[in-house]
Amino acid sequence: MKKILAFALAVIAVLSLGGCMGTGAKIITATDPAEADKIVYTDYNDSLEGLCNYLDDLGYMVFDYDASKDEAGAATIKMQADIIGAEKGYKSNYHYSGDAWSVEVYYYKDTNSDMYKEAQSGTIVLSEELKDGSFEITVNGKYALVVNEPKDGVERKEAIIKAFSEFYA
């Protein structure tokens, strides 16, 4: 009897844990727009949010941030932009064609700062001690872009940088 009771309790415990674990985090997927040639940057505000919406509509970012509530959705993170001398920034994590992508955009209010000038050089070094304490950055006026692409994502990365570079250049 004790064995049966112990087995029944073990089964209930396993089923209970399985129900609590859920399905995990939702994977956000970016898709190519139906008519990408009709998406032009001049239809968007010259602002960081305008840039994010432009890249989102092109399928290069998933921007689900509600600035009026200062809340981010599942794919967008509000960055601590002052670490690189920027006023504000957003990071988008998503999947495209089965690969994980990360796109960060920043707004620099002070384009005369040392950190902005470092960003213009194409690389920002966060810490000399860290092996991976630096990253490539593309600057377009008051905006900056960081793209972390998967192994075979060079062509898409170049397309993202091109679209970014055209935004109110």
Residue pairs with C-beta under 8 A, 6 or more apart in sequence:
25 74
26 74
27 95
28 62
28 64
28 74
28 75
28 93
28 94
28 95
29 94
29 95
29 96
30 59
30 60
30 61
30 62
30 94
30 95
30 96
30 101
31 59
31 96
32 59
33 39
33 57
33 58
33 59
36 58
36 59
39 54
39 57
39 58
41 54
41 163
41 166
41 167
41 168
43 54
44 50
44 51
44 53
44 54
44 167
46 168
47 107
48 88
48 89
48 90
48 105
48 106
48 107
48 143
49 63
49 65
49 67
51 105
51 143
51 164
51 167
52 61
52 63
52 65
52 76
52 90
52 92
52 105
53 63
54 163
54 167
55 61
55 63
55 103
55 105
55 160
55 163
55 164
56 62
56 63
56 92
58 163
59 96
60 103
60 156
60 159
60 160
60 163
61 92
61 94
61 103
61 105
61 160
62 75
62 76
62 92
62 93
62 94
63 75
63 76
63 90
63 92
64 72
64 73
64 74
64 75
64 76
65 71
65 72
65 73
65 76
65 78
65 90
66 72
66 73
70 78
72 78
72 90
75 92
75 93
75 94
76 90
76 91
76 92
77 90
77 91
77 92
77 93
78 88
78 89
78 90
79 88
79 89
79 90
79 91
79 104
79 106
81 87
81 88
81 89
81 106
81 107
83 126
84 106
84 115
84 119
84 124
84 126
84 137
84 144
85 108
85 110
85 113
85 114
85 115
85 116
85 118
85 119
86 106
86 107
86 108
86 109
86 115
86 116
86 144
87 106
87 107
87 108
87 109
87 110
88 106
88 107
89 104
89 105
89 106
89 107
89 144
90 104
90 105
91 102
91 103
91 104
92 101
92 102
92 103
92 104
93 100
93 101
93 102
94 100
94 101
95 101
96 156
99 149
99 150
99 152
99 153
100 150
101 147
101 148
101 149
101 150
101 153
101 156
102 146
102 147
102 148
103 145
103 146
103 147
103 148
103 160
104 145
104 146
104 147
105 143
105 144
105 145
105 146
105 164
106 143
106 144
106 145
106 146
107 142
107 143
108 116
108 119
108 142
108 143
108 144
109 142
110 116
111 141
111 142
115 124
116 139
118 124
118 125
119 137
119 139
119 144
120 139
122 136
122 137
122 138
122 139
123 134
123 135
123 136
123 137
124 134
124 135
124 137
125 133
125 134
126 133
126 134
126 135
127 133
135 146
135 148
136 146
137 144
137 145
137 146
138 144
138 145
138 146
138 147
138 161
138 164
138 165
139 145
140 164
140 165
140 167
140 168
140 169
141 168
141 169
143 164
143 167
145 160
145 161
145 164
147 157
147 160
147 161
149 156
149 157
